[in-house]
Amino acid sequence: MTLNFSINLSMLHIDEPFLDRFAKAAQSGFDSVEFLFPYEYGIENIRSRLEDFGLVVALFNLHPGDVEGGEWGTLSNPERREYFRWSFVEAL
């Protein structure tokens, strides 16, 4: 069995701007990346970095909800069903 590892760009190379971390990932020998909440950076910017450095996305997170209010996800909260559905479509 072969294990493939991806680098989490939200947690590593944090001294670099987010979009510059894709180059760092490739230079470090990774083929795939993951990150928390990429929405502010724009899909085209992320896609461009992936293509430029031959990387694929292993995973990323849906919008977390109201973090300041203690929310870290909305799937299991029936009162936040519409927000969850919106965030799911946004992620797709």
PDB file of N, CA, C and O in Angstrom, chain B, residues numbered from 101:
ATOM      1  N   MET B 101       0.838  -1.172   0.000  1.00  0.00           N
ATOM      2  CA  MET B 101       0.000   0.000   0.000  1.00  0.00           C
ATOM      3  C   MET B 101       0.891   1.246   0.000  1.00  0.00           C
ATOM      4  O   MET B 101       1.882   1.316   0.727  1.00  0.00           O
ATOM      5  N   THR B 102       0.526   2.210  -0.815  1.00  0.00           N
ATOM      6  CA  THR B 102       1.259   3.469  -0.891  1.00  0.00           C
ATOM      7  C   THR B 102       0.435   4.579  -0.256  1.00  0.00           C
ATOM      8  O   THR B 102      -0.757   4.721  -0.530  1.00  0.00           O
ATOM      9  N   LEU B 103       1.083   5.356   0.589  1.00  0.00           N
ATOM     10  CA  LEU B 103       0.429   6.519   1.179  1.00  0.00           C
ATOM     11  C   LEU B 103       0.873   7.761   0.429  1.00  0.00           C
ATOM     12  O   LEU B 103       2.060   7.953   0.167  1.00  0.00           O
ATOM     13  N   ASN B 104      -0.087   8.598   0.089  1.00  0.00           N
ATOM     14  CA  ASN B 104       0.215   9.880  -0.543  1.00  0.00           C
ATOM     15  C   ASN B 104      -0.119  10.981   0.452  1.00  0.00           C
ATOM     16  O   ASN B 104      -1.186  10.973   1.066  1.00  0.00           O
ATOM     17  N   PHE B 105       0.785  11.914   0.604  1.00  0.00           N
ATOM     18  CA  PHE B 105       0.592  12.999   1.541  1.00  0.00           C
ATOM     19  C   PHE B 105       0.345  14.303   0.797  1.00  0.00           C
ATOM     20  O   PHE B 105       0.891  14.534  -0.282  1.00  0.00           O
ATOM     21  N   SER B 106      -0.476  15.138   1.387  1.00  0.00           N
ATOM     22  CA  SER B 106      -0.669  16.480   0.843  1.00  0.00           C
ATOM     23  C   SER B 106      -0.276  17.476   1.940  1.00  0.00           C
ATOM     24  O   SER B 106      -0.307  17.160   3.129  1.00  0.00           O
ATOM     25  N   ILE B 107       0.084  18.657   1.518  1.00  0.00           N
ATOM     26  CA  ILE B 107       0.478  19.701   2.452  1.00  0.00           C
ATOM     27  C   ILE B 107      -0.716  20.623   2.703  1.00  0.00           C
ATOM     28  O   ILE B 107      -1.421  20.997   1.765  1.00  0.00           O
ATOM     29  N   ASN B 108      -0.938  20.984   3.951  1.00  0.00           N
ATOM     30  CA  ASN B 108      -2.039  21.882   4.280  1.00  0.00           C
ATOM     31  C   ASN B 108      -1.528  23.317   4.196  1.00  0.00           C
ATOM     32  O   ASN B 108      -0.761  23.760   5.050  1.00  0.00           O
ATOM     33  N   LEU B 109      -1.949  24.026   3.180  1.00  0.00           N
ATOM     34  CA  LEU B 109      -1.465  25.377   2.932  1.00  0.00           C
ATOM     35  C   LEU B 109      -2.005  26.403   3.923  1.00  0.00           C
ATOM     36  O   LEU B 109      -1.499  27.524   3.979  1.00  0.00           O
ATOM     37  N   SER B 110      -3.007  26.047   4.692  1.00  0.00           N
ATOM     38  CA  SER B 110      -3.509  26.952   5.719  1.00  0.00           C
ATOM     39  C   SER B 110      -2.668  26.880   6.990  1.00  0.00           C
ATOM     40  O   SER B 110      -2.742  27.764   7.844  1.00  0.00           O
ATOM     41  N   MET B 111      -1.869  25.825   7.107  1.00  0.00           N
ATOM     42  CA  MET B 111      -1.124  25.623   8.340  1.00  0.00           C
ATOM     43  C   MET B 111       0.394  25.643   8.174  1.00  0.00           C
ATOM     44  O   MET B 111       1.123  25.803   9.152  1.00  0.00           O
ATOM     45  N   LEU B 112       0.860  25.484   6.967  1.00  0.00           N
ATOM     46  CA  LEU B 112       2.304  25.473   6.729  1.00  0.00           C
ATOM     47  C   LEU B 112       2.700  26.610   5.798  1.00  0.00           C
ATOM     48  O   LEU B 112       1.897  27.068   4.985  1.00  0.00           O
ATOM     49  N   HIS B 113       3.917  27.051   5.920  1.00  0.00           N
ATOM     50  CA  HIS B 113       4.437  28.192   5.155  1.00  0.00           C
ATOM     51  C   HIS B 113       3.596  29.443   5.387  1.00  0.00           C
ATOM     52  O   HIS B 113       3.383  30.241   4.474  1.00  0.00           O
ATOM     53  N   ILE B 114       3.120  29.602   6.620  1.00  0.00           N
ATOM     54  CA  ILE B 114       2.221  30.721   6.919  1.00  0.00           C
ATOM     55  C   ILE B 114       2.924  32.073   6.903  1.00  0.00           C
ATOM     56  O   ILE B 114       2.271  33.111   7.009  1.00  0.00           O
ATOM     57  N   ASP B 115       4.234  32.070   6.774  1.00  0.00           N
ATOM     58  CA  ASP B 115       4.962  33.330   6.637  1.00  0.00           C
ATOM     59  C   ASP B 115       4.845  33.893   5.220  1.00  0.00           C
ATOM     60  O   ASP B 115       5.238  35.031   4.965  1.00  0.00           O
ATOM     61  N   GLU B 116       4.307  33.097   4.306  1.00  0.00           N
ATOM     62  CA  GLU B 116       4.113  33.495   2.910  1.00  0.00           C
ATOM     63  C   GLU B 116       2.635  33.830   2.666  1.00  0.00           C
ATOM     64  O   GLU B 116       1.763  33.278   3.337  1.00  0.00           O
ATOM     65  N   PRO B 117       2.345  34.719   1.724  1.00  0.00           N
ATOM     66  CA  PRO B 117       0.939  34.927   1.334  1.00  0.00           C
ATOM     67  C   PRO B 117       0.341  33.604   0.825  1.00  0.00           C
ATOM     68  O   PRO B 117       1.040  32.781   0.235  1.00  0.00           O
ATOM     69  N   PHE B 118      -0.944  33.422   1.062  1.00  0.00           N
ATOM     70  CA  PHE B 118      -1.585  32.142   0.738  1.00  0.00           C
ATOM     71  C   PHE B 118      -1.302  31.677  -0.686  1.00  0.00           C
ATOM     72  O   PHE B 118      -0.895  30.532  -0.885  1.00  0.00           O
ATOM     73  N   LEU B 119      -1.506  32.528  -1.667  1.00  0.00           N
ATOM     74  CA  LEU B 119      -1.343  32.095  -3.059  1.00  0.00           C
ATOM     75  C   LEU B 119       0.114  31.767  -3.410  1.00  0.00           C
ATOM     76  O   LEU B 119       0.362  31.051  -4.381  1.00  0.00           O
ATOM     77  N   ASP B 120       1.060  32.269  -2.650  1.00  0.00           N
ATOM     78  CA  ASP B 120       2.470  31.929  -2.875  1.00  0.00           C
ATOM     79  C   ASP B 120       2.840  30.574  -2.290  1.00  0.00           C
ATOM     80  O   ASP B 120       3.887  30.021  -2.625  1.00  0.00           O
ATOM     81  N   ARG B 121       2.011  30.045  -1.441  1.00  0.00           N
ATOM     82  CA  ARG B 121       2.294  28.760  -0.791  1.00  0.00           C
ATOM     83  C   ARG B 121       2.205  27.579  -1.755  1.00  0.00           C
ATOM     84  O   ARG B 121       2.774  26.521  -1.488  1.00  0.00           O
ATOM     85  N   PHE B 122       1.502  27.747  -2.863  1.00  0.00           N
ATOM     86  CA  PHE B 122       1.415  26.669  -3.853  1.00  0.00           C
ATOM     87  C   PHE B 122       2.795  26.367  -4.429  1.00  0.00           C
ATOM     88  O   PHE B 122       3.155  25.203  -4.608  1.00  0.00           O
ATOM     89  N   ALA B 123       3.551  27.393  -4.712  1.00  0.00           N
ATOM     90  CA  ALA B 123       4.924  27.208  -5.206  1.00  0.00           C
ATOM     91  C   ALA B 123       5.759  26.497  -4.158  1.00  0.00           C
ATOM     92  O   ALA B 123       6.531  25.598  -4.490  1.00  0.00           O
ATOM     93  N   LYS B 124       5.617  26.884  -2.900  1.00  0.00           N
ATOM     94  CA  LYS B 124       6.363  26.240  -1.817  1.00  0.00           C
ATOM     95  C   LYS B 124       6.018  24.756  -1.727  1.00  0.00           C
ATOM     96  O   LYS B 124       6.893  23.923  -1.493  1.00  0.00           O
ATOM     97  N   ALA B 125       4.743  24.430  -1.914  1.00  0.00           N
ATOM     98  CA  ALA B 125       4.320  23.033  -1.867  1.00  0.00           C
ATOM     99  C   ALA B 125       5.005  22.227  -2.960  1.00  0.00           C
ATOM    100  O   ALA B 125       5.531  21.143  -2.708  1.00  0.00           O
ATOM    101  N   ALA B 126       4.993  22.760  -4.171  1.00  0.00           N
ATOM    102  CA  ALA B 126       5.629  22.062  -5.293  1.00  0.00           C
ATOM    103  C   ALA B 126       7.136  21.942  -5.074  1.00  0.00           C
ATOM    104  O   ALA B 126       7.717  20.888  -5.332  1.00  0.00           O
ATOM    105  N   GLN B 127       7.765  23.009  -4.603  1.00  0.00           N
ATOM    106  CA  GLN B 127       9.208  22.985  -4.342  1.00  0.00           C
ATOM    107  C   GLN B 127       9.561  21.975  -3.249  1.00  0.00           C
ATOM    108  O   GLN B 127      10.669  21.441  -3.223  1.00  0.00           O
ATOM    109  N   SER B 128       8.615  21.722  -2.353  1.00  0.00           N
ATOM    110  CA  SER B 128       8.843  20.766  -1.272  1.00  0.00           C
ATOM    111  C   SER B 128       8.560  19.327  -1.697  1.00  0.00           C
ATOM    112  O   SER B 128       8.732  18.399  -0.907  1.00  0.00           O
ATOM    113  N   GLY B 129       8.125  19.142  -2.946  1.00  0.00           N
ATOM    114  CA  GLY B 129       7.907  17.799  -3.471  1.00  0.00           C
ATOM    115  C   GLY B 129       6.509  17.247  -3.340  1.00  0.00           C
ATOM    116  O   GLY B 129       6.293  16.059  -3.578  1.00  0.00           O
ATOM    117  N   PHE B 130       5.548  18.080  -2.966  1.00  0.00           N
ATOM    118  CA  PHE B 130       4.166  17.604  -2.848  1.00  0.00           C
ATOM    119  C   PHE B 130       3.460  17.651  -4.196  1.00  0.00           C
ATOM    120  O   PHE B 130       3.713  18.528  -5.022  1.00  0.00           O
ATOM    121  N   ASP B 131       2.566  16.681  -4.398  1.00  0.00           N
ATOM    122  CA  ASP B 131       1.746  16.635  -5.606  1.00  0.00           C
ATOM    123  C   ASP B 131       0.336  17.156  -5.353  1.00  0.00           C
ATOM    124  O   ASP B 131      -0.382  17.507  -6.289  1.00  0.00           O
ATOM    125  N   SER B 132      -0.055  17.202  -4.084  1.00  0.00           N
ATOM    126  CA  SER B 132      -1.409  17.640  -3.751  1.00  0.00           C
ATOM    127  C   SER B 132      -1.371  18.567  -2.546  1.00  0.00           C
ATOM    128  O   SER B 132      -0.443  18.546  -1.736  1.00  0.00           O
ATOM    129  N   VAL B 133      -2.424  19.386  -2.461  1.00  0.00           N
ATOM    130  CA  VAL B 133      -2.542  20.367  -1.389  1.00  0.00           C
ATOM    131  C   VAL B 133      -3.930  20.294  -0.773  1.00  0.00           C
ATOM    132  O   VAL B 133      -4.873  19.779  -1.375  1.00  0.00           O
ATOM    133  N   GLU B 134      -4.030  20.814   0.424  1.00  0.00           N
ATOM    134  CA  GLU B 134      -5.326  20.993   1.078  1.00  0.00           C
ATOM    135  C   GLU B 134      -5.276  22.325   1.802  1.00  0.00           C
ATOM    136  O   GLU B 134      -4.200  22.865   2.061  1.00  0.00           O
ATOM    137  N   PHE B 135      -6.444  22.849   2.127  1.00  0.00           N
ATOM    138  CA  PHE B 135      -6.521  24.136   2.811  1.00  0.00           C
ATOM    139  C   PHE B 135      -7.890  24.265   3.444  1.00  0.00           C
ATOM    140  O   PHE B 135      -8.815  23.524   3.111  1.00  0.00           O
ATOM    141  N   LEU B 136      -8.012  25.219   4.369  1.00  0.00           N
ATOM    142  CA  LEU B 136      -9.262  25.379   5.108  1.00  0.00           C
ATOM    143  C   LEU B 136     -10.330  26.099   4.299  1.00  0.00           C
ATOM    144  O   LEU B 136     -11.186  25.445   3.704  1.00  0.00           O
ATOM    145  N   PHE B 137     -10.304  27.405   4.262  1.00  0.00           N
ATOM    146  CA  PHE B 137     -11.390  28.179   3.664  1.00  0.00           C
ATOM    147  C   PHE B 137     -10.818  29.076   2.566  1.00  0.00           C
ATOM    148  O   PHE B 137     -10.342  30.171   2.863  1.00  0.00           O
ATOM    149  N   PRO B 138     -10.852  28.639   1.312  1.00  0.00           N
ATOM    150  CA  PRO B 138     -10.172  29.342   0.221  1.00  0.00           C
ATOM    151  C   PRO B 138     -10.981  30.434  -0.464  1.00  0.00           C
ATOM    152  O   PRO B 138     -10.490  31.053  -1.408  1.00  0.00           O
ATOM    153  N   TYR B 139     -12.181  30.681  -0.026  1.00  0.00           N
ATOM    154  CA  TYR B 139     -13.139  31.467  -0.806  1.00  0.00           C
ATOM    155  C   TYR B 139     -12.702  32.895  -1.109  1.00  0.00           C
ATOM    156  O   TYR B 139     -13.043  33.424  -2.167  1.00  0.00           O
ATOM    157  N   GLU B 140     -11.970  33.522  -0.227  1.00  0.00           N
ATOM    158  CA  GLU B 140     -11.569  34.919  -0.445  1.00  0.00           C
ATOM    159  C   GLU B 140     -10.518  35.075  -1.538  1.00  0.00           C
ATOM    160  O   GLU B 140     -10.280  36.185  -2.013  1.00  0.00           O
ATOM    161  N   TYR B 141      -9.885  33.969  -1.943  1.00  0.00           N
ATOM    162  CA  TYR B 141      -8.800  34.042  -2.926  1.00  0.00           C
ATOM    163  C   TYR B 141      -9.265  33.870  -4.364  1.00  0.00           C
ATOM    164  O   TYR B 141      -8.516  34.178  -5.291  1.00  0.00           O
ATOM    165  N   GLY B 142     -10.466  33.391  -4.567  1.00  0.00           N
ATOM    166  CA  GLY B 142     -11.041  33.247  -5.897  1.00  0.00           C
ATOM    167  C   GLY B 142     -10.631  31.951  -6.585  1.00  0.00           C
ATOM    168  O   GLY B 142      -9.466  31.553  -6.566  1.00  0.00           O
ATOM    169  N   ILE B 143     -11.609  31.317  -7.183  1.00  0.00           N
ATOM    170  CA  ILE B 143     -11.375  30.020  -7.824  1.00  0.00           C
ATOM    171  C   ILE B 143     -10.370  30.115  -8.972  1.00  0.00           C
ATOM    172  O   ILE B 143      -9.565  29.203  -9.164  1.00  0.00           O
ATOM    173  N   GLU B 144     -10.409  31.189  -9.724  1.00  0.00           N
ATOM    174  CA  GLU B 144      -9.477  31.315 -10.857  1.00  0.00           C
ATOM    175  C   GLU B 144      -8.035  31.449 -10.378  1.00  0.00           C
ATOM    176  O   GLU B 144      -7.127  30.882 -10.986  1.00  0.00           O
ATOM    177  N   ASN B 145      -7.818  32.188  -9.304  1.00  0.00           N
ATOM    178  CA  ASN B 145      -6.469  32.316  -8.755  1.00  0.00           C
ATOM    179  C   ASN B 145      -5.942  30.975  -8.259  1.00  0.00           C
ATOM    180  O   ASN B 145      -4.787  30.619  -8.492  1.00  0.00           O
ATOM    181  N   ILE B 146      -6.803  30.245  -7.579  1.00  0.00           N
ATOM    182  CA  ILE B 146      -6.394  28.931  -7.068  1.00  0.00           C
ATOM    183  C   ILE B 146      -6.158  27.966  -8.217  1.00  0.00           C
ATOM    184  O   ILE B 146      -5.155  27.252  -8.234  1.00  0.00           O
ATOM    185  N   ARG B 147      -7.072  27.940  -9.177  1.00  0.00           N
ATOM    186  CA  ARG B 147      -6.913  27.061 -10.332  1.00  0.00           C
ATOM    187  C   ARG B 147      -5.601  27.358 -11.067  1.00  0.00           C
ATOM    188  O   ARG B 147      -4.888  26.438 -11.466  1.00  0.00           O
ATOM    189  N   SER B 148      -5.294  28.613 -11.239  1.00  0.00           N
ATOM    190  CA  SER B 148      -4.068  29.017 -11.909  1.00  0.00           C
ATOM    191  C   SER B 148      -2.840  28.483 -11.175  1.00  0.00           C
ATOM    192  O   SER B 148      -1.917  27.964 -11.802  1.00  0.00           O
ATOM    193  N   ARG B 149      -2.830  28.610  -9.856  1.00  0.00           N
ATOM    194  CA  ARG B 149      -1.678  28.118  -9.078  1.00  0.00           C
ATOM    195  C   ARG B 149      -1.556  26.605  -9.188  1.00  0.00           C
ATOM    196  O   ARG B 149      -0.453  26.074  -9.315  1.00  0.00           O
ATOM    197  N   LEU B 150      -2.682  25.918  -9.141  1.00  0.00           N
ATOM    198  CA  LEU B 150      -2.662  24.457  -9.266  1.00  0.00           C
ATOM    199  C   LEU B 150      -2.065  24.046 -10.608  1.00  0.00           C
ATOM    200  O   LEU B 150      -1.206  23.166 -10.670  1.00  0.00           O
ATOM    201  N   GLU B 151      -2.522  24.687 -11.678  1.00  0.00           N
ATOM    202  CA  GLU B 151      -2.020  24.360 -13.011  1.00  0.00           C
ATOM    203  C   GLU B 151      -0.552  24.742 -13.162  1.00  0.00           C
ATOM    204  O   GLU B 151       0.232  23.982 -13.729  1.00  0.00           O
ATOM    205  N   ASP B 152      -0.176  25.915 -12.659  1.00  0.00           N
ATOM    206  CA  ASP B 152       1.210  26.373 -12.775  1.00  0.00           C
ATOM    207  C   ASP B 152       2.195  25.419 -12.128  1.00  0.00           C
ATOM    208  O   ASP B 152       3.313  25.253 -12.614  1.00  0.00           O
ATOM    209  N   PHE B 153       1.789  24.793 -11.037  1.00  0.00           N
ATOM    210  CA  PHE B 153       2.719  23.967 -10.273  1.00  0.00           C
ATOM    211  C   PHE B 153       2.394  22.478 -10.309  1.00  0.00           C
ATOM    212  O   PHE B 153       2.999  21.694  -9.578  1.00  0.00           O
ATOM    213  N   GLY B 154       1.433  22.078 -11.162  1.00  0.00           N
ATOM    214  CA  GLY B 154       1.116  20.663 -11.324  1.00  0.00           C
ATOM    215  C   GLY B 154       0.566  20.014 -10.065  1.00  0.00           C
ATOM    216  O   GLY B 154       0.881  18.862  -9.766  1.00  0.00           O
ATOM    217  N   LEU B 155      -0.250  20.746  -9.332  1.00  0.00           N
ATOM    218  CA  LEU B 155      -0.810  20.251  -8.080  1.00  0.00           C
ATOM    219  C   LEU B 155      -2.294  19.928  -8.235  1.00  0.00           C
ATOM    220  O   LEU B 155      -2.965  20.442  -9.130  1.00  0.00           O
ATOM    221  N   VAL B 156      -2.786  19.079  -7.361  1.00  0.00           N
ATOM    222  CA  VAL B 156      -4.218  18.800  -7.270  1.00  0.00           C
ATOM    223  C   VAL B 156      -4.677  19.099  -5.843  1.00  0.00           C
ATOM    224  O   VAL B 156      -3.877  19.100  -4.907  1.00  0.00           O
ATOM    225  N   VAL B 157      -5.964  19.349  -5.696  1.00  0.00           N
ATOM    226  CA  VAL B 157      -6.538  19.601  -4.375  1.00  0.00           C
ATOM    227  C   VAL B 157      -7.002  18.281  -3.787  1.00  0.00           C
ATOM    228  O   VAL B 157      -7.790  17.560  -4.399  1.00  0.00           O
ATOM    229  N   ALA B 158      -6.511  17.971  -2.602  1.00  0.00           N
ATOM    230  CA  ALA B 158      -6.950  16.767  -1.898  1.00  0.00           C
ATOM    231  C   ALA B 158      -8.256  17.035  -1.158  1.00  0.00           C
ATOM    232  O   ALA B 158      -9.152  16.191  -1.142  1.00  0.00           O
ATOM    233  N   LEU B 159      -8.360  18.222  -0.541  1.00  0.00           N
ATOM    234  CA  LEU B 159      -9.595  18.586   0.156  1.00  0.00           C
ATOM    235  C   LEU B 159      -9.561  20.048   0.550  1.00  0.00           C
ATOM    236  O   LEU B 159      -8.500  20.669   0.605  1.00  0.00           O
ATOM    237  N   PHE B 160     -10.734  20.587   0.821  1.00  0.00           N
ATOM    238  CA  PHE B 160     -10.881  21.912   1.416  1.00  0.00           C
ATOM    239  C   PHE B 160     -12.216  21.925   2.150  1.00  0.00           C
ATOM    240  O   PHE B 160     -13.045  21.032   1.977  1.00  0.00           O
ATOM    241  N   ASN B 161     -12.408  22.941   2.963  1.00  0.00           N
ATOM    242  CA  ASN B 161     -13.574  22.977   3.835  1.00  0.00           C
ATOM    243  C   ASN B 161     -14.684  23.871   3.302  1.00  0.00           C
ATOM    244  O   ASN B 161     -14.441  24.837   2.579  1.00  0.00           O
ATOM    245  N   LEU B 162     -15.903  23.523   3.675  1.00  0.00           N
ATOM    246  CA  LEU B 162     -17.038  24.404   3.444  1.00  0.00           C
ATOM    247  C   LEU B 162     -16.898  25.606   4.355  1.00  0.00           C
ATOM    248  O   LEU B 162     -16.090  25.597   5.283  1.00  0.00           O
ATOM    249  N   HIS B 163     -17.681  26.642   4.093  1.00  0.00           N
ATOM    250  CA  HIS B 163     -17.714  27.784   4.999  1.00  0.00           C
ATOM    251  C   HIS B 163     -18.043  27.273   6.410  1.00  0.00           C
ATOM    252  O   HIS B 163     -18.896  26.397   6.560  1.00  0.00           O
ATOM    253  N   PRO B 164     -17.386  27.802   7.433  1.00  0.00           N
ATOM    254  CA  PRO B 164     -17.587  27.273   8.780  1.00  0.00           C
ATOM    255  C   PRO B 164     -18.853  27.753   9.472  1.00  0.00           C
ATOM    256  O   PRO B 164     -19.279  27.153  10.459  1.00  0.00           O
ATOM    257  N   GLY B 165     -19.461  28.819   8.975  1.00  0.00           N
ATOM    258  CA  GLY B 165     -20.608  29.396   9.664  1.00  0.00           C
ATOM    259  C   GLY B 165     -20.170  30.601  10.468  1.00  0.00           C
ATOM    260  O   GLY B 165     -19.218  31.290  10.100  1.00  0.00           O
ATOM    261  N   ASP B 166     -20.854  30.852  11.553  1.00  0.00           N
ATOM    262  CA  ASP B 166     -20.579  32.002  12.418  1.00  0.00           C
ATOM    263  C   ASP B 166     -19.530  31.628  13.463  1.00  0.00           C
ATOM    264  O   ASP B 166     -19.866  31.245  14.584  1.00  0.00           O
ATOM    265  N   VAL B 167     -18.270  31.741  13.090  1.00  0.00           N
ATOM    266  CA  VAL B 167     -17.175  31.347  13.975  1.00  0.00           C
ATOM    267  C   VAL B 167     -17.169  32.177  15.253  1.00  0.00           C
ATOM    268  O   VAL B 167     -16.971  31.643  16.345  1.00  0.00           O
ATOM    269  N   GLU B 168     -17.383  33.474  15.118  1.00  0.00           N
ATOM    270  CA  GLU B 168     -17.399  34.342  16.302  1.00  0.00           C
ATOM    271  C   GLU B 168     -18.518  33.953  17.271  1.00  0.00           C
ATOM    272  O   GLU B 168     -18.419  34.196  18.474  1.00  0.00           O
ATOM    273  N   GLY B 169     -19.573  33.351  16.743  1.00  0.00           N
ATOM    274  CA  GLY B 169     -20.674  32.884  17.576  1.00  0.00           C
ATOM    275  C   GLY B 169     -20.488  31.451  18.059  1.00  0.00           C
ATOM    276  O   GLY B 169     -21.387  30.887  18.683  1.00  0.00           O
ATOM    277  N   GLY B 170     -19.320  30.850  17.774  1.00  0.00           N
ATOM    278  CA  GLY B 170     -19.027  29.500  18.243  1.00  0.00           C
ATOM    279  C   GLY B 170     -19.327  28.393  17.249  1.00  0.00           C
ATOM    280  O   GLY B 170     -19.199  27.210  17.568  1.00  0.00           O
ATOM    281  N   GLU B 171     -19.722  28.776  16.054  1.00  0.00           N
ATOM    282  CA  GLU B 171     -20.065  27.780  15.035  1.00  0.00           C
ATOM    283  C   GLU B 171     -18.818  27.352  14.272  1.00  0.00           C
ATOM    284  O   GLU B 171     -18.037  28.199  13.840  1.00  0.00           O
ATOM    285  N   TRP B 172     -18.626  26.058  14.103  1.00  0.00           N
ATOM    286  CA  TRP B 172     -17.563  25.524  13.249  1.00  0.00           C
ATOM    287  C   TRP B 172     -18.168  24.423  12.397  1.00  0.00           C
ATOM    288  O   TRP B 172     -17.813  23.251  12.523  1.00  0.00           O
ATOM    289  N   GLY B 173     -19.073  24.814  11.540  1.00  0.00           N
ATOM    290  CA  GLY B 173     -19.791  23.864  10.702  1.00  0.00           C
ATOM    291  C   GLY B 173     -21.276  23.958  10.988  1.00  0.00           C
ATOM    292  O   GLY B 173     -21.691  24.349  12.079  1.00  0.00           O
ATOM    293  N   THR B 174     -22.075  23.593   9.988  1.00  0.00           N
ATOM    294  CA  THR B 174     -23.520  23.757  10.128  1.00  0.00           C
ATOM    295  C   THR B 174     -24.320  22.522   9.703  1.00  0.00           C
ATOM    296  O   THR B 174     -25.550  22.542   9.758  1.00  0.00           O
ATOM    297  N   LEU B 175     -23.660  21.478   9.292  1.00  0.00           N
ATOM    298  CA  LEU B 175     -24.367  20.301   8.783  1.00  0.00           C
ATOM    299  C   LEU B 175     -25.351  19.719   9.799  1.00  0.00           C
ATOM    300  O   LEU B 175     -26.469  19.351   9.438  1.00  0.00           O
ATOM    301  N   SER B 176     -24.945  19.634  11.052  1.00  0.00           N
ATOM    302  CA  SER B 176     -25.791  18.963  12.044  1.00  0.00           C
ATOM    303  C   SER B 176     -26.785  19.887  12.747  1.00  0.00           C
ATOM    304  O   SER B 176     -27.483  19.464  13.669  1.00  0.00           O
ATOM    305  N   ASN B 177     -26.849  21.141  12.317  1.00  0.00           N
ATOM    306  CA  ASN B 177     -27.771  22.092  12.942  1.00  0.00           C
ATOM    307  C   ASN B 177     -28.969  22.314  12.022  1.00  0.00           C
ATOM    308  O   ASN B 177     -28.843  22.979  10.994  1.00  0.00           O
ATOM    309  N   PRO B 178     -30.138  21.758  12.384  1.00  0.00           N
ATOM    310  CA  PRO B 178     -31.308  21.891  11.512  1.00  0.00           C
ATOM    311  C   PRO B 178     -31.722  23.349  11.268  1.00  0.00           C
ATOM    312  O   PRO B 178     -32.326  23.658  10.241  1.00  0.00           O
ATOM    313  N   GLU B 179     -31.402  24.238  12.204  1.00  0.00           N
ATOM    314  CA  GLU B 179     -31.746  25.651  12.035  1.00  0.00           C
ATOM    315  C   GLU B 179     -30.852  26.344  11.006  1.00  0.00           C
ATOM    316  O   GLU B 179     -31.169  27.442  10.548  1.00  0.00           O
ATOM    317  N   ARG B 180     -29.761  25.719  10.651  1.00  0.00           N
ATOM    318  CA  ARG B 180     -28.819  26.311   9.691  1.00  0.00           C
ATOM    319  C   ARG B 180     -28.813  25.552   8.361  1.00  0.00           C
ATOM    320  O   ARG B 180     -27.853  25.636   7.595  1.00  0.00           O
ATOM    321  N   ARG B 181     -29.882  24.819   8.098  1.00  0.00           N
ATOM    322  CA  ARG B 181     -29.968  23.985   6.896  1.00  0.00           C
ATOM    323  C   ARG B 181     -29.751  24.783   5.611  1.00  0.00           C
ATOM    324  O   ARG B 181     -29.001  24.351   4.735  1.00  0.00           O
ATOM    325  N   GLU B 182     -30.395  25.933   5.492  1.00  0.00           N
ATOM    326  CA  GLU B 182     -30.258  26.730   4.267  1.00  0.00           C
ATOM    327  C   GLU B 182     -28.838  27.266   4.102  1.00  0.00           C
ATOM    328  O   GLU B 182     -28.305  27.297   2.993  1.00  0.00           O
ATOM    329  N   TYR B 183     -28.235  27.683   5.199  1.00  0.00           N
ATOM    330  CA  TYR B 183     -26.845  28.147   5.140  1.00  0.00           C
ATOM    331  C   TYR B 183     -25.934  27.011   4.686  1.00  0.00           C
ATOM    332  O   TYR B 183     -25.069  27.204   3.832  1.00  0.00           O
ATOM    333  N   PHE B 184     -26.132  25.823   5.262  1.00  0.00           N
ATOM    334  CA  PHE B 184     -25.324  24.675   4.863  1.00  0.00           C
ATOM    335  C   PHE B 184     -25.494  24.388   3.370  1.00  0.00           C
ATOM    336  O   PHE B 184     -24.510  24.177   2.662  1.00  0.00           O
ATOM    337  N   ARG B 185     -26.722  24.381   2.899  1.00  0.00           N
ATOM    338  CA  ARG B 185     -26.963  24.121   1.473  1.00  0.00           C
ATOM    339  C   ARG B 185     -26.271  25.164   0.605  1.00  0.00           C
ATOM    340  O   ARG B 185     -25.662  24.823  -0.408  1.00  0.00           O
ATOM    341  N   TRP B 186     -26.363  26.444   0.999  1.00  0.00           N
ATOM    342  CA  TRP B 186     -25.670  27.500   0.257  1.00  0.00           C
ATOM    343  C   TRP B 186     -24.163  27.242   0.243  1.00  0.00           C
ATOM    344  O   TRP B 186     -23.527  27.336  -0.807  1.00  0.00           O
ATOM    345  N   SER B 187     -23.588  26.915   1.411  1.00  0.00           N
ATOM    346  CA  SER B 187     -22.135  26.724   1.484  1.00  0.00           C
ATOM    347  C   SER B 187     -21.702  25.498   0.680  1.00  0.00           C
ATOM    348  O   SER B 187     -20.603  25.482   0.125  1.00  0.00           O
ATOM    349  N   PHE B 188     -22.543  24.485   0.614  1.00  0.00           N
ATOM    350  CA  PHE B 188     -22.223  23.294  -0.164  1.00  0.00           C
ATOM    351  C   PHE B 188     -22.179  23.632  -1.657  1.00  0.00           C
ATOM    352  O   PHE B 188     -21.248  23.243  -2.363  1.00  0.00           O
ATOM    353  N   VAL B 189     -23.180  24.349  -2.121  1.00  0.00           N
ATOM    354  CA  VAL B 189     -23.201  24.768  -3.535  1.00  0.00           C
ATOM    355  C   VAL B 189     -22.017  25.670  -3.846  1.00  0.00           C
ATOM    356  O   VAL B 189     -21.393  25.533  -4.898  1.00  0.00           O
ATOM    357  N   GLU B 190     -21.704  26.582  -2.948  1.00  0.00           N
ATOM    358  CA  GLU B 190     -20.551  27.472  -3.119  1.00  0.00           C
ATOM    359  C   GLU B 190     -19.261  26.660  -3.264  1.00  0.00           C
ATOM    360  O   GLU B 190     -18.427  26.963  -4.116  1.00  0.00           O
ATOM    361  N   ALA B 191     -19.103  25.639  -2.438  1.00  0.00           N
ATOM    362  CA  ALA B 191     -17.903  24.801  -2.497  1.00  0.00           C
ATOM    363  C   ALA B 191     -17.824  24.033  -3.816  1.00  0.00           C
ATOM    364  O   ALA B 191     -16.750  23.904  -4.404  1.00  0.00           O
ATOM    365  N   LEU B 192     -18.970  23.526  -4.276  1.00  0.00           N
ATOM    366  CA  LEU B 192     -18.958  22.789  -5.541  1.00  0.00           C
ATOM    367  C   LEU B 192     -18.524  23.695  -6.682  1.00  0.00           C
ATOM    368  O   LEU B 192     -18.452  23.252  -7.829  1.00  0.00           O
TER     369      LEU B 192
END
